[in-house]
């Protein structure tokens, strides 16, 4: 359980992005086309703009983002929904368009978080065998261990270290920290706030999230 919680804590930006992308489509696809005015309709309109699914009783299945669902047969166009904003693509054309946009977005790094705390924390293969990395680990090892043995800010502390020292060096220092904590040995400057098992789980989750 500790390892699962540590992994979720380390990878929350990724899961947040996935949730933001999926939730509008999920809610839109499960709800009927609005027929009455009110706060709920306003919320559904906002979610519909970002959704790639239409309302469950609207014609077709998919639509382009930033357009509205078509009203179902017999329902007048109301509350800002306009049939003219729908490009009229077939489902197959829409799937091809969305796949193409996804490929372009991934290729250009559009989906990489731009928050300063996570700049440069792209996944990469690490190598801890180089002389330069091995020589630099002792200098940051105490700070790395302090972070994973500390409070709830451990993830942001590691992110700050990775931003200044490099993700490869921090990951290698975490691997050494895991070895030391497993042997009940530590160079921490301050008393640990969490058990060693939790610190190891945090380190393992961070490495798994930021490297491959």
N, C-alpha and C positions, 0 to 999 in steps of 0.2 A: 504493500500500500504506500509506503514512504517513497519508493522509487517511482510509482505512478504519479503521485502528487508532485514530486520534484520535476518529473518530465513535463507535466502540464504547466507548472510554474515557469519552466525555462522556455517553453514553446508557445506561450500564450499569444504572441503577435501573429503567428501562423494560424492558429485556431480562430482568432478574432477576425482575420481576413476572410477565412473560409465562411464563418458565420455571417458576416456582412454580405458576402456574395450569394449565399444560399437562402437566407431567411426571407428576403422580399419575394423571391420566386415561390418559395414554399407556401407562404401565407396567401399570395395571390392565387396560386393554383388550387388551393383548398377552399377559397371563399367564392360565393356567387357574385355576379356583377351587381354593383350597388344600385338600389332602386329608391332609396330615400336619402334625404340630405341629413347632414349631421357630422359630428366629430369623427365617428368611425369611418364614414365615407371619405372624409378628408385624409385620414390616415391610410386608407386603402388606396386612394389616388396616389399618394406619395410613394407607397411601396410598389404600386403598379408601374411607376415610371422606371424603377430600377430592376423590375422583374423581367425575365425572359419567357415566363409562362403567362398565358392569359387566364382570366377567371374561369372557373370550372364550367360555367354555362355559356361562355363566349365562343364564337366560331374559331376554328383552328385550334392549335395547341401551343405554338411558340410565337413569339414576336420579338422585334428588335428592342434592346434597352432604350430608354428615353422616349418611348411611344406608349400610347394607351391601348388597352384591350378594346376590341370591337364589342358593341352591345349585342346581346343575344337577340334572335328574331323576335319581333314584336315589342322590343323595349326601345324607347326613344333615347336619343343621344342627349345625356344631361350631365350636370355636375363636372363640366370640363373635359369629359371624355369625348373625343372626336374621331370618327371613323376615317377622316382624312389624314390623321397622323400615322395611321398604320400603312406601311409600305406595300402591303399586299403580297409579300413573299410567301412562297409555299413553305411547308415545314422542312422539306429537304434543302431548299435554298437557305433557310434560316440556320439550319444545322451547319451547313458548309460555311456560312458567314461567321457564326460564333466560333467554330473550330479555327478558322483562319485568324480571327482576332485574338484568340487565345494563344496561338502559336507566335504571332507577332508580339503580343504582350510579354510572353515568356522570353522570347529572343532578345528583346530590348531591355529586359530587366525592369519592366514596368511594375511587376508584382513584388519587387524587393522592397521591404519597408524603408522609408526615407527618414525615419526618426533618427536623430543624431546619436542616440544611445545604441542604435543598431547598424549604423553605417559601417560598411566593411565587414560585417559579420556574415558574409555569404559562405555557403558550404564549400569546403575544399578538403582535399586530401592532405593530411599532415604527416610530417616526417620528423621524429624526435631524435634521429641518429646523427644529425649534422653537428659539427663541433660548435658552431655559433649558437645553435639553440641550446645545446647541453650546457654551454658556458653561461648562458643568460638565465637559465631556470632558477638557480639559487637566489638571485636578486629579487624575483617576484614571488617565489614559493611561499614565503610567510604571508604576503597579502592575499594570495589565492586561497590558502588554508583559512585565513581569517574570514574571508568572504563566505566560503561554503559551511563554516562552522558558526557563522553569525546569524543575524536575524533575517527578517523578510526581505531586506534589501540586497541579499546575496547576488541575485541575478543581475541587477543593475550595476553592482560593484564589479562583477566579472565583465560585463559589457564595457564599462569604462576602462578596465585594464586592457581588454582586447582592442579598444579603439586607440590606445596609446602604445601598447606593446606588440600588438598583432595577435590575431586569433590563433595562429600556429603555436606561438610561445605559451599563451595561456592554456591551450589544450594540452600541451606537453607537460606543463607544470601541474595541471589537474591530474594527469595520469600518474605523475610521481606522488602527488598528494594522496591518491587512492591507495597506492602501494604503502605509503607511510602510515596512513590511518588504519589500513587492514592489519598492519603489524603493531598497532597501538603506539606509533611514534609520530610526533608532531613537532613542528617548529613555530606553532602559532604564538603570536605576541600577546593574545588576550584569551581569557577563559572561553571555552566552547559553550555556545548557547543551545546547541542541539547535539543529540547522540552521534557517535561516529558513523553509524549506519545511515543516518539521514544525510550527513555530509558527503558520504560516498555516493549515495543515491543522487544527490544534487550534482556532483561532479560528473557522474556517469551520464545523467540526463543532458547536461550542458554540452558535453563532448558529442553525444549522439545527435543533438539538435544542430550544432554548428559545424560539424565535420562529417566526412563520409569515408 
